[in-house]
Amino acid sequence: MNDSLPDDLAKLQTRFEHWRNTRKTRSPIPEDLLQAARALLDRYSVSAICRACRLHSASLHNRTKPASTSVTPAQPAHTPAGTSRTDFYCLPLVAPLPEAPFTISKPDCRLVLERKDGARMTLLLTQLDNTTLSTLCSNFLQA
């Protein structure tokens, strides 16, 4: 036991040492010891508790239920609200011409082309017909 530790932290350190010395096989830390360590988190830092009790900081945070209970799967990661999602489309080198020419009139549409050599071309599409768009893409990708 360390004499420079506060009394409650020294008592917890003693409980952990007693548990380590009396257990017969490697086993998970008992939940009552972890709860006692978590109860001191409002008075001491995680590193001070972990240093005194020879714990890894993850053991104080990860296990909130005893190991005998079933574990629910983690929630899938989600994108934060307000972020836009970028879609990528593969364009053929020579696109077939449509029956009737169409125009792109959406001013906020942006097309980014990138070649294997790292060259990149960005087009802000306003009033481009399919033939012009196909020619631009073909010329850039073949260059």
Residue pairs with C-beta under 8 A, 6 or more apart in sequence:
1 10
1 13
1 14
1 17
2 10
2 13
2 52
3 10
5 13
5 52
6 44
8 40
8 43
9 40
9 44
9 48
9 49
9 52
10 52
12 33
12 36
12 37
12 40
12 49
12 52
12 53
13 52
13 53
15 33
15 36
16 33
16 53
16 54
16 55
19 29
19 30
19 33
28 63
28 67
29 55
29 59
31 63
31 66
34 59
34 60
34 63
37 49
37 53
37 55
37 60
38 60
40 49
41 49
41 60
46 57
46 60
47 57
49 55
49 60
50 56
50 57
50 60
65 71
79 85
91 113
91 137
93 137
93 138
93 141
93 142
94 134
94 138
95 130
95 134
95 137
97 130
97 131
97 134
98 130
101 129
101 130
101 131
102 129
102 130
103 127
103 128
103 129
104 125
104 126
104 127
104 128
104 133
105 126
105 127
106 125
106 126
107 124
107 126
109 124
109 125
109 126
110 122
110 123
110 124
110 125
111 122
111 123
111 125
111 133
112 120
112 121
112 122
112 123
113 120
113 121
113 122
113 123
113 137
113 140
113 141
114 120
114 121
115 140
115 141
115 143
119 140
119 143
121 140
123 133
123 136
125 133
128 136
